[in-house]
Every structure is written in C-alpha cells, then in structure tokens.
Amino acid sequence: MAKSILIVDDDKLMRSFLKALLDDDGYETLQAASGNEGLSYLRQRDVDLVVTDLKMPDMDGLELLRLGREIRPDARWVVITAYGSIDNAVEAMKLGAADYLTKPFRSPEEFRHVLRRTLREAQKDRKIEIISEELEQKLPPVEMIFLGEKMAKLHQLAFEVSPTQATVLITGPSGTGKELVARVIHNYSPRRNMPFIAVHCAALAESVLESELFGHERGAFTGAATLKKGRFELAEGGTIFLDEIGDISPAVQVKLLRVLQERQIERVGGTRTISVDVRVIAATNRNLQQEIAAGRFREDLFYRLNVFPLVLPSLAERREAILPLTRYFMGRFAATLGKEIPFLTEDAQNELINYPWRGNIRELQNVIERAMILAHEKLDVEHLNLEKIESSTVSSSGLLKTNEAQTIRQVLAEVAGNRKEAARRLGISVRTLQYRIRELKL
C-alpha cells in the first residue's frame, strides 16, 4: 500500500512542485493551503508523513505540528524553513519533527532523500516495536510447541506453508496452542519482520469487531471522534490472526469474504476502498462443516479460509508431551516467582499423565502455575489438586450441554465471579466465556 503524505504550504507553486516529486515516486499525496486546512485533513484522513512549511499566515507550522501530533501520534513530520530561521526548525524538532529542510533546496534529490530516510526510520521503529511485543509474549521454544509425533508432522506442514501466501485454517480444541502455531508460521515466513496482529473474535461484540477489523472514519458512529485504522491496516505487510473465527456474525462474514477475495477493505462509515497486503491465518475450536449445515457459517467463506488446513490434537492425544511441558512451565513459573524449581515426584508425574486435560495445554499451564505457588522443595500430588478440578470440570461440562446459562451462572457463583477460574472449570477459554456471557445476557 502506497505511503500517504500530506503537503501543507500556503505557496501554491511550492505545493505543486513537491506533489510532482512525490507523485513520481509513487506516493499518495494530499495538499493543504493553510495550517487550518492541514489540521482538517489530519482529523479526517490517516497519513504516514506530513511535510509542512513553518511560515504560514493563519496557523504557523509549529502550532500545526503541536496540534497535529495529538491527532496523529504515529505520523512522521518534516518541516521546511527559510535558511535564516534555523531556530524555528530546532524548536520543531523539540516538538517531535523527524527532520527539517531549508529552502531553497539544493536539489530535488535532497528532498527525496530526507523523506525516504524518515519513512525508513518509521518502519524500523515499528519493527522494533513488533519484536518487543513478540518477546513480551514469552513464547515457548518451537521444539516445545511441537512436542510429540502428531505435532512433529504438523511442524513440517507449518514449515512448508510458511513461505507461501496461502490462507491457513487451524482447528482443534480450546487450549491446544492454535495462536502459538500461527505465530510460528508467521516467524518462518518472509513477513517475519512485519506485524503479527491477533484478533480474538469471540471476545468482541459484532459492532466492535467490525470497527476493530476494518477501522472507522471520524463520525461513523457516536464516540468515533477521530479516524481509526483497523487491524487489517495495522497488519500491512504482515500477518493477521483471526482467532475463534467460527463465532463471527453473518454480517462480518460477508465483509471478511470480500477481503479474502479482493484484498480490499472499507472502513466503517467510509466509502474509500483501501488495498491491503496481509496474510490471513484463522483458527476455531468449532466444527465449521456443522456450522455451515446449521446455517451459521458461510460455505464460500469456509472454502476461502480452508486453503491449507491444520488440525491440532488434544493434549490427551499426545501424552508424551505432558511431562516435558510440565517441566517447561515449572521452570518458567519458578523464574517468575523467584524460587528454585522443586522436585517433581513420581506420584505427581503419574497423576499428570493420566489426567484427561479437557482444557488441554492452557489447563496444564494453570495447574502448574498454582502448584508452583504451593510447592517448595518438591511438587507432589497434593499441590496439583487434580481430583477436585476433574470432578468440577466433568459435572460442568455435562450440564453445559443441557442448560448453558444455568451452568455458567452456577460455576461463576462457585468461584465468586472469577472468570478465569470459571473458564478453566468449564473447559473453555476466558474469551469464549466472555462471549457466552454476552450472548446469553447473563
């Protein structure tokens, strides 16, 4: 997607000259003849960079910079000043401008060089931010994610699909690590240095989800005070991960289908078509074929998503991974809690291996976190407390099928409203629980 640049200058000849240079280089350009007009553009349109003169009659470039950065904090600024007004340029740098140019320019190439460098630095800063976000995720090593024979085969499939542009659909029970696999695919791909944007669809109401995915224009609805980029735009050049895709509404399904077909979006309340270069990875714990048969999911959208399917097994189907994962989580939580890794007794190991793990890896992680808080020199059966958890999960899961609302109320009451604990007992994710609470109007 071409970078958008706003030119603000009261000199029509200068505006035309700069626009011609930028058009030749393939940028999308906007022109404003005054500071006030430039501010109006910034309220309505998202731009990557602003080139502004400092000396203008109604609002000078410094005031425009100060106000404009509040509206568009992500935009970069380059200011143009007369040779004798370097002090103003220094002040502009203090206010957040990335660079400045003195006029007259030595050559058109000087202007081009400054803009290219500014946009490169913006992209570099974004990459650093993305890497920091990845580190904060504290993802397990790849070999830990793909432990066991079944996951080893999936690892090979993930490796093979990563360099392609194919849409991937990851299915499997809640808590099996679908987002981790999506991140691995992204990290193996040529898009690895670009954004990985995760959207947990079930956690958002329909109206909010649409705005989150596609963005909205200023005034599109009550409270939309400024233009907002959606997740598809934020993922430009990278990967968007749509978790719990089976929970999205028919209206959002239609819009998503268009994105997959045409790689274009329209913001909520907007009419402008925006092209996006994004790789899509989706995930669900639902059987989408059954959802199609029930009329809740579009068949054409399913085929667009299901280009390269990956099916994750439950933890019970790969019990050889239970103890290595347990030791990995013990090490991680020991570091967090600032304590030594306790000895894992043989009885505790047997309990862990034989437990059904309806909540899969997420449940195992929660169990080990609690056990690590309680354990000291050794981690034993009593610290795991699995029998109590199992009976709660079994009784809740049985009721859930017959009276979902009553079951959720009952479990929430048992845990004094703790949604994380309630989700664990029900064998579902917290996001799914939040979605069901809204859907059932609890």
C-alpha atoms as one frame of an Amber mdcrd trajectory, in Angstrom:
protein
   0.000   0.000   0.000   1.455   3.364  -1.051   2.558   5.694   1.744   0.358
   8.777   2.128   1.970  12.204   2.509   0.254  15.488   3.389   1.853  18.680
   1.993   0.969  21.866   3.910   2.198  25.143   2.380   0.497  28.447   1.535
   2.689  28.758  -1.581   0.780  27.096  -4.441   3.894  26.804  -6.617   5.804
  25.008  -3.838   2.880  22.632  -3.217   2.698  21.733  -6.909   6.464  21.202
  -7.090   6.512  18.879  -4.042   3.433  16.988  -5.250   5.065  16.342  -8.640
   8.169  14.910  -6.936   6.117  12.671  -4.651   3.775  11.507  -7.415   6.783
  10.446  -9.482   7.961   8.292  -6.557   4.566   6.562  -6.219   3.328   8.205
  -3.006  -0.306   9.126  -2.345  -0.341  12.905  -1.834  -2.745  15.361  -0.201
  -2.408  19.152  -0.363  -3.421  21.813   2.157  -3.045  25.556   1.540  -3.009
  26.508   5.230  -2.373  25.174   8.721  -6.094  25.035   9.473  -6.782  23.095
   6.280  -3.930  20.728   7.124  -5.397  20.164  10.584  -8.769  19.407   9.000
  -7.163  16.756   6.777  -5.482  15.162   9.794  -8.825  14.878  11.585 -10.356
  13.105   8.604  -7.538  11.142   6.986  -4.751   8.928   8.212  -1.337   9.880
   6.808   2.145   8.422   7.155   4.051  11.690   6.870   3.390  15.450   6.935
   5.587  17.946   5.085   4.819  21.445   6.338   6.174  24.936   5.854   6.835
  26.787   9.108   5.848  30.291   7.984   2.127  30.433   7.182  -0.367  33.243
   7.850  -3.280  31.689   9.775  -1.505  28.960  11.727   2.259  28.504  11.588
   3.917  25.125  11.155   4.911  24.864  14.834   1.300  25.161  16.004   0.178
  22.710  13.306   2.880  20.273  14.448   1.860  20.582  18.106  -1.864  20.046
  17.415  -1.341  17.532  14.604   0.776  15.197  16.718  -2.066  14.950  19.238
  -4.439  13.839  16.453  -1.988  11.605  14.556   0.740  10.499  17.016   2.040
   7.840  14.577   2.608  10.232  11.658   6.137  11.492  10.941   6.827  15.191
  10.299   9.336  17.026   8.102   9.349  20.834   8.334  10.520  23.307   5.720
  12.003  26.608   6.832  13.797  29.561   5.267  17.590  29.444   5.585  17.666
  32.254   8.153  15.164  30.605  10.552  17.070  27.577  11.811  15.963  28.322
  15.390  12.381  27.556  14.368  13.497  24.241  12.890  15.228  23.350  16.167
  12.011  24.155  18.039  10.098  21.929  15.615  12.482  19.047  16.345  11.826
  19.512  20.070   8.079  19.250  19.352   8.596  15.916  17.583   9.517  16.616
  13.963  11.705  13.894  12.475  13.751  16.216  10.238  13.825  19.623   8.569
  14.819  21.144   5.234  15.930  24.680   4.475  14.693  26.363   1.326  15.580
  26.828  -1.370  16.506  23.101  -1.675  19.919  22.287  -3.084  18.230  19.776
  -5.386  15.000  17.727  -5.653  17.059  14.672  -4.645  17.795  16.269  -1.247
  14.057  16.429  -0.554  13.545  12.838  -1.732  16.428  11.596   0.416  15.064
  13.179   3.612  11.581  11.739   3.056  12.845   8.250   2.230  15.059   8.227
   5.306  12.215   9.428   7.544   9.837   6.745   6.273  12.558   4.054   6.605
  13.173   5.068  10.210   9.436   4.912  10.918   9.321   1.371   9.521  12.405
   0.405  11.535  10.839   1.731  14.741   7.700  -0.264  14.007   9.768  -3.442
  13.522  11.495  -2.873  16.872   8.099  -2.408  18.497   6.852  -5.659  16.922
   9.922  -7.582  18.114   9.401  -6.200  21.627   5.793  -7.365  21.544   6.948
 -10.828  20.454   9.421 -11.003  23.336   6.702  -9.974  25.781   4.625 -12.932
  24.594   7.252 -15.271  26.174   6.555 -17.898  23.561   7.843 -21.405  24.268
  10.670 -22.722  22.058   9.453 -24.210  18.780  10.510 -27.712  19.816   8.314
 -27.360  22.924   5.261 -26.278  20.887   5.578 -29.273  18.554   6.346 -31.999
  21.112   5.088 -35.476  20.206   4.734 -37.470  16.999   1.461 -35.881  15.851
   2.749 -32.360  16.403   6.019 -33.161  14.640   4.018 -33.824  11.462   2.191
 -30.531  11.952   5.523 -28.780  12.394   6.606 -29.986   8.958   3.322 -28.800
   7.411   3.678 -25.399   9.109   7.230 -25.127   7.786   6.106 -25.931   4.236
   3.187 -23.473   4.150   5.059 -20.591   5.836   6.872 -19.148   2.778   3.662
 -19.129   0.717   0.820 -16.596   0.753  -1.797 -19.324   1.382  -4.536 -18.703
   3.932  -4.277 -21.189   6.808  -7.140 -22.524   8.934  -6.078 -24.023  12.271
  -8.677 -26.135  14.060  -8.628 -28.090  17.310  -9.913 -27.987  20.886  -9.526
 -24.881  23.071  -6.171 -24.591  24.757  -4.149 -26.605  22.234  -1.923 -23.693
  21.155  -3.504 -22.525  17.891  -2.156 -18.999  18.265   1.336 -20.324  19.004
   1.283 -22.326  15.766   0.072 -19.244  13.872   2.989 -17.241  15.278   5.435
 -19.966  14.237   4.079 -19.856  10.658   4.498 -16.074  10.662   8.029 -16.281
  12.099   9.070 -18.797   9.413   7.622 -16.624   6.635   9.142 -13.756   4.593
   6.782 -11.490   6.566   8.545 -12.240   9.867   9.798  -8.656  10.345   6.354
  -7.170   9.750   3.403  -7.090  12.180   1.641 -10.138  13.587  -1.779  -8.863
  14.655  -4.041 -11.192  16.665  -7.803 -10.590  16.870  -9.856 -12.702  19.279
 -13.194 -12.536  17.515 -15.407 -14.140  20.194 -14.332 -11.566  22.780 -15.803
  -8.644  20.791 -19.400  -7.676  20.062 -20.345  -7.536  16.363 -20.245  -3.730
  16.064 -16.930  -3.514  17.922 -15.387  -6.373  15.917 -16.226  -4.715  12.597
 -14.552  -1.487  13.690 -11.546  -3.386  15.091 -11.024  -5.332  11.873 -11.692
  -2.642   9.271 -11.333   0.634  11.182 -13.752   3.552  11.123 -13.956   7.082
   9.823 -14.419  10.086  12.052 -18.119  10.492  12.894 -19.014   6.975  11.692
 -20.895   6.416  14.955 -21.350   8.022  18.357 -17.956   8.233  20.017 -15.932
   7.991  16.799 -14.162  11.304  17.382 -11.189  10.500  15.160 -10.353   8.216
  12.262  -9.117   4.797  13.422  -7.147   2.243  11.427  -8.422  -1.329  11.652
  -6.359  -4.420  12.384  -6.090  -5.276   8.675  -4.381  -1.947   8.001  -2.165
  -2.299  11.068  -1.075  -5.728   9.813   0.018  -4.299   6.439   2.836  -6.405
   5.020   2.487  -8.947   7.832   0.009 -11.478   9.185  -3.418 -11.154  10.788
  -4.537 -13.982  13.063  -8.324 -14.323  13.404  -8.937 -16.488  16.445 -12.339
 -18.097  17.095 -13.416 -17.316  13.539 -16.435 -19.612  13.940 -18.029 -17.089
  16.312 -18.288 -14.114  13.936 -21.675 -12.833  12.800 -23.071 -13.249   9.244
 -22.592  -9.516   8.556 -18.891  -9.632   9.430 -18.531 -12.890   7.480 -19.664
 -11.079   4.305 -17.086  -8.313   4.774 -14.337 -10.779   5.584 -15.132 -12.747
   2.435 -14.540  -9.618   0.366 -11.155  -9.063   1.998 -10.088 -12.615   1.207
 -11.328 -12.355  -2.388 -10.130  -8.862  -3.287  -7.633  -7.898  -0.561  -9.547
  -4.656  -0.094 -11.385  -3.113   2.848 -13.657  -0.157   3.568 -13.641   1.470
   6.980 -16.919   1.688   8.889 -18.648   4.881   7.750 -16.286   5.275   4.797
 -16.587   4.959   1.040 -12.904   4.786   0.065 -11.578   1.339  -0.892  -8.230
   0.547   0.717  -5.955  -2.206  -0.609  -4.214  -4.353   1.999  -1.285  -6.744
   1.713  -1.938  -9.150   4.592  -1.541 -12.893   5.116  -4.578 -14.398   6.901
  -4.400 -17.208   9.434  -7.677 -18.183  11.118  -8.457 -20.566  13.965 -11.506
 -22.110  15.598 -12.483 -24.843  18.035 -15.825 -25.268  16.249 -16.658 -27.773
  13.525 -17.252 -25.346  10.662 -18.860 -28.015   8.472 -21.558 -28.416  11.147
 -21.854 -24.631  11.449 -22.422 -24.449   7.674 -25.103 -27.162   7.850 -26.826
 -25.219  10.655 -26.755 -22.019   8.567 -24.452 -20.149  10.941 -21.351 -20.023
   8.746 -20.966 -19.191   5.056 -19.767 -22.053   2.901 -17.936 -19.747   0.479
 -16.054 -18.140   3.371 -15.107 -21.576   4.710 -13.514 -22.542   1.382 -11.615
 -19.239   1.263 -10.257 -19.873   4.767  -9.641 -23.601   4.400  -6.946 -23.351
   1.724  -4.391 -25.049   3.960  -5.986 -26.771   6.992  -4.044 -27.731  10.115
  -5.757 -29.836  12.797  -4.227 -29.680  16.290  -4.639 -32.756  18.512  -5.778
 -32.527  22.138  -3.201 -32.907  24.883  -4.751 -36.285  25.763  -3.804 -37.461
  22.243  -0.130 -36.683  22.805   0.564 -37.673  26.377   4.285 -37.936  25.669
   4.309 -34.119  25.738   2.735 -33.748  29.199   5.854 -34.132  31.365   8.190
 -32.052  29.133   5.563 -29.295  29.079   5.158 -29.586  32.846   8.893 -29.120
  33.391   8.941 -26.199  30.968   6.114 -24.460  32.877   7.786 -25.250  36.210
  10.952 -23.525  35.023   9.058 -20.524  33.723   6.991 -20.025  36.872  10.000
 -20.619  39.122  11.694 -17.676  37.404   8.562 -15.537  37.758   8.092 -16.419
  41.432  11.774 -16.129  42.258  12.118 -19.632  43.692  14.016 -22.840  42.984
  12.489 -25.479  40.698  11.075 -28.150  43.038  11.496 -31.899  42.594   8.560
 -33.402  40.646   7.566 -36.594  42.447   6.776 -39.828  40.652   3.211 -39.820
  42.026   2.691 -36.304  40.651   4.047 -37.393  37.269   1.589 -40.299  37.123
  -1.303 -38.019  38.066  -0.373 -35.586  35.314  -0.018 -38.293  32.658  -3.364
 -39.961  33.499  -5.457 -36.802  33.898  -7.932 -36.149  30.985  -6.871 -32.498
  30.383 -10.131 -31.224  28.918  -8.641 -27.726  28.957  -5.514 -29.003  27.178
  -2.224 -27.076  27.410  -3.902 -23.988  28.838  -5.333 -26.065  31.690  -1.955
 -27.734  32.299  -0.313 -24.319  32.490  -2.879 -23.080  35.023  -2.478 -26.208
  37.163   1.322 -25.905  37.225   1.201 -22.191  38.000  -0.971 -22.833  41.071
   1.125 -25.857  42.110   4.341 -23.833  41.863   2.923 -21.250  44.255   2.183
 -24.008  46.809   5.226 -26.263  46.303   8.676 -25.741  47.801  11.323 -28.499
  47.836   9.063 -30.919  45.954   5.933 -30.725  43.835   3.573 -33.555  44.811
   0.004 -34.743  44.089  -1.433 -32.558  46.867  -0.146 -29.427  45.095  -1.814
 -30.394  41.810  -5.291 -30.814  43.329  -6.400 -32.581  40.129  -9.206 -34.749
  41.546 -11.237 -31.723  42.641 -10.631 -29.955  39.332 -11.638 -33.027  37.330
 -14.948 -33.510  39.158 -15.799 -29.836  38.717 -14.964 -29.934  35.026 -16.910
 -33.137  34.359 -20.058 -32.000  36.141 -19.905 -28.566  34.495 -19.294 -29.961
  31.020 -22.261 -32.330  31.349 -24.614 -29.583  32.405 -23.252 -27.189  29.819
 -24.786 -29.215  27.014 -28.287 -29.120  28.517 -28.520 -25.766  30.207 -25.639
 -23.495  29.317 -26.870 -20.339  31.024 -27.670 -22.134  34.282 -24.294 -23.878
  34.268 -22.337 -20.691  33.686 -24.246 -18.933  36.481 -23.620 -21.861  38.825
 -19.891 -22.060  38.113 -19.464 -18.281  38.395 -21.204 -18.406  41.771 -18.921
 -21.235  42.926 -15.800 -19.199  42.094 -17.172 -15.856  43.345 -17.268 -14.394
  39.816 -13.650 -15.217  38.934 -13.962 -15.613  35.158 -10.519 -17.121  34.681
 -11.276 -19.894  37.189 -14.805 -20.369  35.801 -13.466 -20.780  32.254 -10.941
 -23.353  33.464 -13.652 -25.374  35.211 -15.883 -25.236  32.143 -13.019 -26.328
  29.902 -13.258 -23.241  27.661 -11.157 -20.114  27.143 -11.816 -16.903  29.066
 -12.583 -15.181  25.751 -15.198 -17.811  24.893 -16.725 -17.479  28.369 -16.953
 -13.694  27.984 -18.602 -14.127  24.596 -21.156 -16.619  26.004 -21.949 -14.309
  28.928 -22.773 -11.516  26.475 -24.713 -13.804  24.124 -26.783 -15.266  26.965
 -27.210 -11.815  28.548 -26.028 -13.042  31.952
